[in-house]
Amino acid sequence: MAVCSEHRLALLEALLFVNKDPLEPQKIMDHFDLADVRELEGLLQEAEREYRESPSRGIILKRVAGGLQLVTKPEFHQQLMTFMKSRQSVKLSLPSLETLAIIAYRQPVTLAEISDMRSVNSVSPVKNLLEKKLIKVSGRKKVPGLPALYSTTRDFLSYFGLNDIEELPTLEELTELFEEKEQPPLFKV
């Protein structure tokens, strides 16, 4: 396989990967500046062969709804269905998001401190975040009653696409961002 061909296959794979819907052949031809459909067909056959024949690949190129799409190999479908059923959907309510933001920026923090900042009882959002494994009890505060300290988890980092907590924008950056955003007029003039 030539270097140019390897590059084209890698780029084709990237294009298909970022599109959730099947990619139309004409869009691929336009992107690669292909004038002849036989060139596209050759590229597609090469990609199909590479995916099909490689035991180390978990995906194949499939022609779907008049387009092309990367899909999982059929032999993995049962295992993938089992995996997907075991994953919990993480949907957060506004109180949970508020609570999570406080924990992320103030960690480790107690339930009383969270409730004080929110000016409302925060037991339910904390319980919800614990169940979703976005926060954890990371210790006890050395004060009377030894209240639990809450911190974020690896699942929190994964959910928000962060490598570590240092990647969170600073409060100053967030303030600037919201101040820069133009406020819409209340009434049209």
SERO-4910 file (N, C-alpha, C, O; in steps of 0.05 Angstrom, whole numbers):
BEGIN
 pado doro    nc1    nc2    nc3   cac1   cac2   cac3    cc1    cc2    cc3    oc1    oc2    oc3
  Met    A     17    -24      0      0      0      0     18     25      0     36     26     16
  Ala    A     13     43    -17     30     67    -20     23     86      3      2     85     16
  Val    A     43    104      9     39    124     31     15    141     25     -1    147     43
  Cys    A     12    150      1    -11    166     -7    -37    151     -2    -57    163      8
  Ser    A    -37    126     -8    -61    109     -4    -66    106     26    -89    107     35
  Glu    A    -45    102     42    -48     99     71    -60    125     83    -77    124    100
  His    A    -50    147     73    -60    173     83    -89    177     75   -105    186     92
  Arg    A    -96    169     51   -124    171     43   -142    153     60   -164    162     67
  Leu    A   -133    129     65   -149    111     82   -152    122    110   -174    120    122
  Ala    A   -131    133    121   -132    145    148   -151    169    148   -167    172    167
  Leu    A   -150    185    128   -168    208    126   -197    200    123   -215    211    135
  Leu    A   -201    179    106   -228    169    102   -239    158    129   -262    164    136
  Glu    A   -223    144    144   -231    133    170   -238    156    188   -258    155    202
  Ala    A   -222    177    189   -228    201    206   -254    214    198   -270    222    215
  Leu    A   -258    217    172   -283    230    163   -307    214    171   -328    225    180
  Leu    A   -306    187    168   -328    170    175   -332    170    205   -355    168    215
  Phe    A   -310    171    220   -312    170    249   -326    195    260   -342    192    279
  Val    A   -322    218    250   -334    243    261   -363    247    251   -376    265    261
  Asn    A   -372    231    232   -400    234    223   -417    212    235   -411    189    231
  Lys    A   -437    220    250   -455    200    262   -473    188    242   -482    165    246
  Asp    A   -480    202    221   -497    192    200   -480    182    176   -457    190    173
  Pro    A   -491    164    160   -476    154    137   -467    178    119   -482    196    114
  Leu    A   -442    177    110   -430    198     94   -435    191     65   -429    169     55
  Glu    A   -446    211     50   -452    207     22   -427    204      6   -408    219     10
  Pro    A   -427    185    -14   -403    181    -30   -394    207    -45   -370    212    -48
  Gln    A   -413    223    -53   -406    248    -67   -390    267    -50   -372    280    -59
  Lys    A   -397    268    -24   -382    285     -6   -353    275     -3   -334    291     -1
  Ile    A   -350    249     -3   -323    237     -1   -307    244    -26   -284    252    -25
  Met    A   -320    241    -49   -307    247    -75   -299    276    -76   -277    283    -85
  Asp    A   -317    294    -67   -311    322    -67   -287    328    -49   -269    344    -56
  His    A   -287    316    -25   -265    321     -6   -238    312    -17   -218    325    -12
  Phe    A   -238    289    -30   -213    278    -41   -207    288    -69   -187    279    -81
  Asp    A   -224    305    -80   -221    315   -107   -220    292   -127   -202    291   -145
  Leu    A   -238    273   -124   -240    250   -143   -260    256   -164   -283    264   -158
  Ala    A   -252    253   -189   -271    259   -211   -284    233   -221   -306    234   -232
  Asp    A   -271    211   -215   -281    185   -226   -291    168   -202   -276    164   -183
  Val    A   -315    157   -205   -326    141   -184   -310    115   -180   -311    102   -159
  Arg    A   -295    107   -201   -279     82   -199   -256     87   -179   -248     68   -165
  Glu    A   -245    111   -177   -225    117   -157   -236    114   -129   -223    103   -111
  Leu    A   -260    125   -125   -273    123    -99   -278     93    -92   -273     84    -70
  Glu    A   -288     79   -112   -294     50   -107   -268     35   -100   -269     17    -83
  Gly    A   -246     41   -113   -221     28   -106   -212     34    -77   -203     17    -63
  Leu    A   -215     59    -69   -209     68    -42   -227     53    -22   -217     44     -1
  Leu    A   -253     51    -28   -272     38    -10   -266      8     -8   -268     -3     14
  Gln    A   -260     -4    -30   -254    -33    -30   -229    -38    -13   -227    -58      1
  Glu    A   -209    -21    -16   -185    -24      0   -191    -21     30   -181    -37     46
  Ala    A   -207     -2     37   -215      2     65   -231    -22     75   -226    -32     97
  Glu    A   -250    -31     60   -267    -54     68   -249    -78     72   -253    -93     91
  Arg    A   -231    -83     54   -213   -106     56   -196   -104     82   -192   -124     96
  Glu    A   -185    -80     87   -168    -77    110   -183    -82    136   -173    -95    154
  Tyr    A   -207    -71    138   -224    -75    162   -232   -104    165   -230   -116    187
  Arg    A   -241   -116    143   -251   -144    144   -229   -164    151   -234   -183    166
  Glu    A   -205   -160    139   -184   -180    142   -167   -176    167   -152   -194    174
  Ser    A   -170   -154    181   -154   -149    205   -168   -158    230   -188   -146    238
  Pro    A   -157   -179    243   -170   -188    268   -167   -169    291   -181   -171    311
  Ser    A   -149   -149    288   -145   -130    310   -164   -106    308   -162    -88    325
  Arg    A   -181   -106    289   -200    -84    286   -228    -92    295   -236   -115    291
  Gly    A   -242    -74    309   -268    -79    319   -290    -67    303   -314    -68    310
  Ile    A   -282    -54    280   -302    -41    263   -299    -50    234   -278    -61    226
  Ile    A   -320    -44    219   -319    -49    190   -331    -25    176   -346     -9    188
  Leu    A   -326    -23    150   -338     -2    134   -363    -14    122   -363    -36    110
  Lys    A   -386      0    125   -411    -11    116   -425      9     98   -424     33    104
  Arg    A   -438      0     78   -454     17     60   -483     17     71   -496     -4     72
  Val    A   -492     40     80   -517     43     94   -532     67     83   -521     89     81
  Ala    A   -557     63     76   -575     85     68   -562    103     47   -564    128     48
  Gly    A   -550     91     27   -538    106      6   -512    120     13   -501    136     -3
  Gly    A   -501    114     37   -476    126     46   -458    106     58   -462     82     56
  Leu    A   -437    116     71   -417     99     83   -415    105    113   -418    128    121
  Gln    A   -411     84    129   -409     88    157   -391     67    170   -389     44    160
  Leu    A   -377     75    191   -362     55    207   -381     43    227   -394     58    242
  Val    A   -382     17    228   -399      2    247   -383    -20    260   -362    -27    251
  Thr    A   -393    -29    283   -379    -51    296   -382    -77    281   -402    -82    267
  Lys    A   -362    -94    285   -363   -121    272   -386   -137    285   -389   -135    309
  Pro    A   -401   -152    269   -423   -167    279   -416   -186    302   -432   -191    320
  Glu    A   -392   -197    302   -385   -216    323   -382   -203    351   -381   -217    371
  Phe    A   -382   -176    352   -380   -162    378   -407   -152    387   -409   -141    410
  His    A   -428   -155    372   -454   -143    378   -465   -152    406   -474   -135    421
  Gln    A   -464   -177    412   -475   -187    437   -459   -175    461   -472   -166    480
  Gln    A   -433   -175    459   -417   -164    481   -422   -134    484   -423   -123    506
  Leu    A   -425   -120    461   -430    -91    462   -458    -85    474   -461    -66    489
  Met    A   -478   -101    467   -504    -97    479   -504   -101    509   -516    -86    524
  Thr    A   -489   -121    518   -487   -126    547   -473   -102    560   -481    -92    582
  Phe    A   -452    -92    548   -437    -69    559   -455    -44    560   -455    -30    580
  Met    A   -469    -39    538   -486    -15    537   -509    -16    557   -517      5    568
  Lys    A   -519    -39    562   -541    -42    582   -530    -36    610   -545    -26    627
  Ser    A   -505    -43    615   -494    -39    642   -486    -10    647   -483     -2    670
  Arg    A   -483      6    626   -476     34    630   -500     50    639   -522     46    628
  Gln    A   -496     67    658   -518     83    667   -518    109    651   -497    121    645
  Ser    A   -541    118    644   -544    144    631   -541    165    652   -554    164    673
  Val    A   -525    185    647   -520    206    666   -533    232    656   -522    246    639
  Lys    A   -557    237    667   -571    262    661   -572    277    687   -581    266    707
  Leu    A   -565    302    686   -563    317    711   -584    340    711   -588    354    692
  Ser    A   -598    342    734   -617    364    738   -601    389    744   -577    388    750
  Leu    A   -614    412    743   -602    437    750   -591    437    779   -568    446    783
  Pro    A   -606    428    799   -595    427    826   -570    409    828   -551    415    842
  Ser    A   -570    387    813   -546    369    813   -523    383    800   -500    380    809
  Leu    A   -528    397    778   -506    412    764   -494    434    783   -470    437    784
  Glu    A   -512    448    796   -503    469    815   -485    456    836   -464    466    843
  Thr    A   -495    435    848   -480    421    869   -454    410    859   -433    412    873
  Leu    A   -454    399    835   -429    388    823   -409    410    818   -385    406    823
  Ala    A   -418    433    810   -400    456    805   -387    465    831   -363    470    832
  Ile    A   -403    466    852   -392    474    879   -371    454    887   -350    462    897
  Ile    A   -377    429    885   -358    408    893   -333    409    876   -311    407    887
  Ala    A   -336    412    850   -313    413    832   -294    436    839   -269    433    839
  Tyr    A   -305    459    845   -288    483    850   -280    486    879   -260    499    885
  Arg    A   -294    474    898   -287    477    926   -277    452    940   -272    452    964
  Gln    A   -274    430    925   -268    405    938   -242    405    954   -223    420    947
  Pro    A   -241    390    975   -263    375    987   -281    393   1002   -272    413   1014
  Val    A   -307    387   1002   -327    404   1014   -348    387   1028   -354    365   1020
  Thr    A   -360    398   1050   -380    383   1065   -408    390   1054   -412    409   1039
  Leu    A   -427    373   1062   -455    377   1054   -465    404   1065   -479    418   1051
  Ala    A   -458    410   1089   -467    436   1101   -456    459   1085   -470    479   1081
  Glu    A   -431    458   1077   -419    480   1061   -433    482   1034   -438    504   1024
  Ile    A   -440    460   1022   -454    460    996   -481    472    999   -489    490    984
  Ser    A   -496    463   1020   -523    474   1025   -522    503   1031   -540    518   1023
  Asp    A   -502    512   1046   -499    540   1052   -494    557   1027   -506    578   1024
  Met    A   -478    547   1009   -472    562    984   -497    563    966   -501    583    953
  Arg    A   -512    542    966   -536    541    949   -560    553    963   -581    558    950
  Ser    A   -559    558    988   -581    568   1004   -605    550   1004   -628    559   1005
  Val    A   -600    524   1001   -622    505   1001   -610    478   1009   -586    473   1005
  Asn    A   -626    460   1020   -618    434   1028   -608    419   1003   -622    418    983
  Ser    A   -584    407   1005   -571    395    982   -568    365    985   -552    352    970
  Val    A   -582    352   1003   -580    324   1007   -587    308    982   -572    290    974
  Ser    A   -609    315    969   -618    300    946   -598    302    922   -592    281    911
  Pro    A   -589    326    915   -569    327    893   -543    312    900   -532    299    882
  Val    A   -534    314    924   -510    299    932   -514    269    930   -497    255    919
  Lys    A   -537    260    939   -543    231    937   -544    223    908   -533    202    900
  Asn    A   -557    239    891   -558    234    862   -530    232    849   -525    214    834
  Leu    A   -513    251    856   -486    251    845   -469    227    855   -453    217    840
  Leu    A   -474    219    880   -460    195    890   -469    170    875   -452    154    868
  Glu    A   -495    168    870   -506    145    856   -494    144    827   -489    122    817
  Lys    A   -491    167    815   -480    168    788   -450    167    787   -437    167    766
  Lys    A   -438    165    811   -409    162    814   -393    185    803   -370    182    794
  Leu    A   -405    209    803   -391    233    795   -377    246    818   -358    262    814
  Ile    A   -385    240    843   -372    249    867   -368    225    886   -380    204    882
  Lys    A   -351    229    906   -346    208    925   -340    221    952   -334    245    954
  Val    A   -342    205    973   -334    214   1000   -304    210   1000   -294    188    997
  Ser    A   -290    232   1004   -260    231   1003   -247    234   1030   -223    235   1032
  Gly    A   -263    235   1051   -252    237   1078   -272    249   1097   -296    251   1091
  Arg    A   -262    256   1120   -279    269   1141   -266    295   1150   -241    296   1153
  Lys    A   -282    316   1154   -271    341   1163   -267    339   1193   -283    328   1208
  Lys    A   -244    348   1202   -237    346   1230   -250    368   1247   -236    386   1257
  Val    A   -276    367   1249   -292    385   1265   -313    367   1280   -316    344   1273
  Pro    A   -326    378   1300   -346    362   1314   -366    349   1295   -377    363   1277
  Gly    A   -371    324   1298   -390    309   1281   -376    295   1258   -388    278   1246
  Leu    A   -352    303   1252   -336    291   1230   -352    289   1204   -356    266   1194
  Pro    A   -362    311   1193   -378    309   1169   -362    299   1145   -337    304   1143
  Ala    A   -375    285   1127   -362    274   1103   -353    297   1085   -366    318   1082
  Leu    A   -330    293   1072   -320    311   1052   -325    299   1025   -319    276   1020
  Tyr    A   -335    315   1006   -341    306    979   -321    317    959   -314    340    961
  Ser    A   -313    300    940   -295    308    918   -305    295    893   -322    276    893
  Thr    A   -295    304    870   -303    292    844   -287    266    840   -268    261    854
  Thr    A   -296    251    820   -285    225    814   -273    224    786   -274    244    771
  Arg    A   -261    202    779   -251    198    752   -274    199    732   -271    208    709
  Asp    A   -297    188    740   -321    189    723   -329    218    716   -338    224    694
  Phe    A   -326    236    736   -331    264    731   -313    275    710   -322    288    691
  Leu    A   -287    269    712   -268    278    692   -275    267    664   -274    281    644
  Ser    A   -282    241    663   -289    229    638   -315    241    626   -316    247    602
  Tyr    A   -335    246    643   -360    257    634   -356    285    622   -370    291    602
  Phe    A   -338    301    633   -334    327    623   -310    329    604   -302    351    596
  Gly    A   -298    307    597   -275    306    578   -250    320    589   -236    332    573
  Leu    A   -245    317    614   -222    330    626   -201    309    633   -207    286    640
  Asn    A   -175    316    631   -154    298    639   -150    300    669   -145    279    682
  Asp    A   -151    324    680   -150    327    709   -165    352    717   -173    368    699
  Ile    A   -169    356    742   -186    377    753   -174    405    746   -189    425    745
  Glu    A   -148    406    741   -135    431    734   -144    442    708   -141    466    702
  Glu    A   -157    426    691   -167    435    665   -193    450    667   -202    461    647
  Leu    A   -206    450    690   -230    466    693   -224    495    689   -202    504    698
  Pro    A   -241    510    676   -235    539    674   -236    552    701   -251    543    719
  Thr    A   -219    572    705   -219    586    731   -245    602    734   -258    607    714
  Leu    A   -252    609    758   -276    624    763   -273    652    749   -293    663    740
  Glu    A   -249    662    748   -245    688    734   -250    685    704   -263    703    692
  Glu    A   -241    663    692   -246    658    664   -276    656    658   -286    666    638
  Leu    A   -290    642    676   -319    639    672   -333    665    675   -351    671    659
  Thr    A   -324    682    694   -337    708    697   -332    725    672   -351    738    663
  Glu    A   -308    725    662   -302    740    637   -319    730    614   -329    746    599
  Leu    A   -321    704    612   -337    692    590   -366    701    591   -377    709    570
  Phe    A   -377    701    614   -405    709    617   -409    740    613   -429    749    604
  Glu    A   -389    755    622   -390    784    618   -387    792    589   -400    811    580
  Glu    A   -371    777    574   -366    783    546   -390    777    529   -395    790    508
  Lys    A   -406    757    537   -429    749    521   -449    771    520   -458    782    541
  Glu    A   -456    779    496   -475    801    493   -503    793    502   -513    771    496
  Gln    A   -515    810    518   -542    805    528   -562    812    507   -560    834    495
  Pro    A   -581    795    501   -602    802    481   -620    824    491   -625    826    515
  Pro    A   -629    841    473   -647    863    482   -674    851    490   -683    830    480
  Leu    A   -686    864    510   -712    854    519   -734    860    499   -753    844    495
  Phe    A   -732    883    486   -752    891    466   -739    899    440   -718    911    441
  Lys    A   -751    892    419   -741    900    392   -748    929    388   -770    937    393
  Val    A   -729    944    378   -734    972    372   -743    976    344   -748    999    336
***
